[in-house]
């Protein structure tokens, strides 16, 4: 049961990394210092004041950069592989009571996979927002991503199993939204093509 809760906790926090990379570690660090989250001995450093400050600075810079037009698009290029790595490490830290091979296999598939899926789908949403609105709606997208990362991180720590379920609902909603945006852009391009011909 403890391993299952660890997987749920890790997947919830990993998916939150798909929205914002530094927000989940910051919330983990604060929760560990306040006694609301137990970290394994290998990751006890995340519960130190120094780590909280470092994650706080990282989160502030990341969040601020996503409100700068076109910089947000460039950040997405770097954020995708970084989110996968962060998600893998976070999930690995919560499933440490098993063989290393099994631990990191679960971490890569569940943690890295959920972080990568969320990050990839948010990349599509931002690209569509840039294409459809010239980037004017991107600050709204950034705000929703920040809120999603914060709420999902807190939910993962408080109610890991519920967070696990929410992750799959969020991925499904983002996937459905991405498909709908793709259809809309395809229709728009077809209409423009027919107008010019």
C-alpha positions in Angstrom: 0.0 0.0 0.0 2.9 2.3 0.8 4.4 1.7 -2.6 1.1 2.5 -4.3 0.8 5.8 -2.4 4.4 6.6 -3.3 3.6 6.1 -7.0 0.4 8.2 -6.8 2.3 11.0 -5.0 5.2 10.8 -7.4 2.9 10.8 -10.5 0.9 13.8 -9.2 3.9 15.9 -8.5 5.6 14.8 -11.8 2.5 15.8 -13.8 2.6 19.2 -12.0 6.2 19.5 -13.3 4.7 19.4 -16.8 3.0 22.7 -16.1 5.8 24.4 -14.2 9.1 22.6 -13.4 10.1 24.5 -10.2 6.8 24.8 -8.5 6.3 21.2 -7.4 9.9 21.0 -5.9 9.2 24.3 -4.1 6.0 23.0 -2.6 7.6 19.7 -1.7 10.4 21.6 0.1 7.9 23.7 2.0 5.8 20.7 2.9 8.9 18.7 4.1 10.0 21.6 6.3 6.5 21.9 7.8 6.3 18.2 8.5 3.6 17.5 5.9 5.8 15.4 3.6 8.3 12.7 4.5 11.3 12.6 2.1 13.5 9.6 1.7 17.1 10.0 3.1 18.5 10.4 -0.4 16.3 13.4 -1.0 16.3 14.9 2.5 18.2 17.9 1.1 15.0 19.1 -0.6 13.6 19.8 2.8 16.3 22.3 3.8 15.8 26.1 3.9 18.6 26.5 1.3 16.7 24.2 -1.1 13.5 26.2 -0.5 15.2 29.4 -1.4 16.8 27.9 -4.5 13.5 26.4 -5.7 11.7 29.7 -4.9 14.2 31.7 -7.1 13.9 29.1 -9.8 10.1 29.2 -9.7 10.0 33.0 -9.7 12.2 33.2 -12.8 10.4 30.5 -14.6 6.9 31.9 -13.9 8.1 35.5 -14.8 9.7 34.3 -18.1 6.4 32.6 -19.2 4.8 36.1 -19.2 7.3 37.5 -21.7 5.9 37.2 -25.3 7.8 34.7 -27.5 10.2 33.8 -24.6 7.4 31.4 -23.4 7.6 29.6 -26.8 11.4 29.3 -26.5 11.1 28.0 -22.9 8.8 25.2 -24.0 11.7 23.8 -26.1 13.9 23.5 -23.0 11.0 22.7 -20.6 9.9 19.4 -22.2 13.0 17.3 -21.6 13.6 19.1 -18.3 10.1 18.3 -17.1 10.6 14.6 -18.0 13.9 14.5 -16.1 12.3 16.3 -13.1 9.3 14.0 -13.1 11.4 10.9 -13.3 13.6 12.0 -10.3 10.5 13.1 -8.2 8.7 9.8 -8.7 11.9 7.8 -8.1 12.3 9.6 -4.8 8.9 8.2 -3.6 9.4 4.6 -4.7 12.8 4.0 -3.2 11.9 0.9 -1.2 12.5 -1.6 -4.0 15.3 -2.7 -6.4 16.9 0.2 -8.2 16.0 -1.3 -11.6 12.3 -1.5 -10.7 12.4 1.9 -8.9 13.8 3.8 -12.0 11.7 1.8 -14.5 8.5 2.9 -12.6 10.0 6.5 -12.3 10.7 6.8 -16.0 7.4 5.3 -17.2 5.0 6.8 -14.6 6.8 10.0 -13.5 8.7 11.0 -16.7 5.7 9.8 -18.8 3.1 11.9 -17.0 5.4 15.0 -16.9 6.2 14.6 -20.6 2.6 14.1 -21.6 1.4 17.2 -19.7 4.3 19.3 -20.9 3.8 18.2 -24.5 0.1 18.9 -24.5 0.6 22.4 -22.9 3.2 23.1 -25.6 0.5 22.4 -28.2 -2.0 24.6 -26.3 0.5 27.5 -26.2 1.4 27.1 -29.9 -2.3 27.2 -30.8 -2.8 30.2 -28.6 0.1 32.0 -30.3 -1.2 31.0 -33.8 -4.9 32.0 -33.1 -4.3 35.2 -31.0 -0.9 36.3 -32.0 0.3 35.6 -28.5 -2.2 37.9 -26.7 -3.9 34.9 -24.9 -0.6 33.4 -23.8 -0.5 35.2 -20.4 -3.9 33.6 -19.7 -2.5 30.2 -20.7 0.5 30.8 -18.4 -1.7 31.7 -15.5 -3.7 28.6 -15.9 -0.6 26.5 -16.1 0.8 28.1 -12.9 -2.5 27.5 -11.0 -2.7 23.9 -12.3 0.9 23.2 -11.2 0.3 24.7 -7.7 -3.1 23.0 -7.1 -2.0 19.6 -8.4 1.2 19.7 -6.3 -0.8 20.5 -3.1 -3.4 17.9 -4.0 -0.7 15.2 -4.6 0.8 15.8 -1.1 -2.6 16.0 0.7 -4.6 13.3 -1.3 -2.2 11.3 -3.5 -4.8 8.8 -4.9 -7.1 11.6 -5.9 -4.2 13.5 -7.5 -3.4 10.3 -9.5 -6.9 10.2 -10.9 -6.9 13.9 -11.6 -3.7 13.5 -13.6 -5.4 11.2 -16.0 -8.4 13.4 -16.3 -6.1 16.4 -17.0 -4.2 14.5 -19.6 -7.5 13.5 -21.3 -8.8 17.0 -21.2 -5.6 18.5 -22.6 -5.5 15.8 -25.3 -9.2 16.5 -26.2 -8.5 20.2 -26.3 -5.4 19.7 -28.4 -7.3 17.7 -31.0 -10.1 20.3 -31.1 -7.5 23.0 -31.7 -5.9 21.0 -34.4 -9.2 20.6 -36.2 -9.9 24.3 -35.8 -6.5 25.2 -37.2 -6.9 22.7 -40.1 -10.3 24.2 -41.0 -8.9 27.7 -40.8 -6.0 26.8 -43.1 -8.3 25.1 -45.5 -10.6 28.1 -45.6 -7.6 30.4 -46.2 -6.3 28.1 -48.9 -9.7 28.0 -50.7 -10.0 31.9 -50.5 -6.6 32.4 -52.1 -7.2 29.9 -54.9 
